[in-house]
Amino acid sequence: MSHTPHTLDQEFPEFVELIDALKGTDAHFARLAEEYHEVNRKIHRQETNVEPVEDLVLIEARKRRGALKDQIYAVLRANQLTA
C-alpha cells in the first residue's frame, strides 16, 4: 500500500515529541491517537479503492477523523500550555 496521508505527525509536525510522550503517559490520548490512526487508515483504503464504499460512508468517516483531530489538538494544546 502507498504512503498514508494525514498521519498525526503530518497534521501536527510541531507536536511530534508531545504526541509520542502523551501516547506513553496519557491513556485517553493514546486511545484517541489509536482511533485516529485506525480511521485514517480506513479512509485511505477507501479513497484508493482498496475497500470501495459509497460516498456517504466516506464522508462520514472523514467527519469522524476531523472530530478526532479536533479532540487530539485540544489535548495537545492543553498539554503544551502546562509544559
C-alpha positions as CSV (number, residue, x, y, z in Angstrom):
1,M,0.0,0.0,0.0
2,S,1.2,3.5,-0.7
3,H,2.1,6.1,1.9
4,T,-0.9,7.0,4.1
5,P,-1.6,10.8,4.2
6,H,-3.0,12.7,7.2
7,T,-0.9,10.9,9.9
8,L,-0.7,12.8,13.2
9,D,2.9,13.7,12.7
10,Q,2.0,15.2,9.3
11,E,-1.1,17.0,10.7
12,F,0.8,18.3,13.8
13,P,4.5,18.5,13.0
14,E,5.1,21.0,15.8
15,F,3.8,18.5,18.3
16,V,5.6,15.3,17.3
17,E,7.5,14.9,20.5
18,L,4.5,15.7,22.7
19,I,2.4,13.2,20.7
20,D,5.0,10.5,21.4
21,A,5.2,11.4,25.1
22,L,1.4,11.5,25.6
23,K,0.9,8.1,23.9
24,G,3.0,6.7,26.7
25,T,1.7,8.6,29.6
26,D,-1.9,9.5,28.9
27,A,-4.3,6.6,28.3
28,H,-7.1,8.8,27.0
29,F,-4.8,10.4,24.5
30,A,-3.4,7.1,23.5
31,R,-6.9,5.8,22.7
32,L,-7.7,8.9,20.7
33,A,-4.5,8.6,18.7
34,E,-5.1,4.9,18.1
35,E,-8.7,5.5,16.9
36,Y,-7.5,8.3,14.7
37,H,-4.9,6.0,13.2
38,E,-7.5,3.3,12.5
39,V,-10.0,5.7,11.0
40,N,-7.3,7.4,8.9
41,R,-6.0,4.1,7.5
42,K,-9.6,3.0,6.7
43,I,-10.2,6.3,4.9
44,H,-7.0,5.8,2.9
45,R,-8.1,2.3,1.9
46,Q,-11.5,3.6,0.8
47,E,-10.1,6.6,-1.1
48,T,-7.7,4.3,-3.0
49,N,-10.4,1.8,-3.8
50,V,-8.7,-1.0,-1.9
51,E,-12.0,-1.1,0.1
52,P,-14.5,0.8,-2.1
53,V,-17.5,2.3,-0.3
54,E,-20.4,4.6,-1.1
55,D,-19.7,8.4,-1.0
56,L,-21.8,8.9,2.1
57,V,-19.8,6.3,4.0
58,L,-16.5,8.0,3.1
59,I,-17.9,11.4,4.1
60,E,-19.0,10.1,7.5
61,A,-15.5,8.6,8.0
62,R,-13.9,11.9,7.1
63,K,-16.2,13.7,9.6
64,R,-15.1,11.2,12.3
65,R,-11.4,11.8,11.5
66,G,-12.0,15.5,11.7
67,A,-13.7,15.2,15.1
68,L,-10.9,13.0,16.4
69,K,-8.3,15.5,15.1
70,D,-10.1,18.3,16.9
71,Q,-10.1,16.3,20.2
72,I,-6.4,15.4,19.8
73,Y,-5.5,19.1,19.1
74,A,-7.3,20.2,22.2
75,V,-5.3,17.7,24.3
76,L,-2.1,18.8,22.7
77,R,-2.7,22.5,23.2
78,A,-3.7,21.9,26.9
79,N,-0.5,19.9,27.5
80,Q,1.6,22.4,25.6
81,L,0.3,25.3,27.8
82,T,1.0,23.4,31.0
83,A,4.5,22.4,30.0
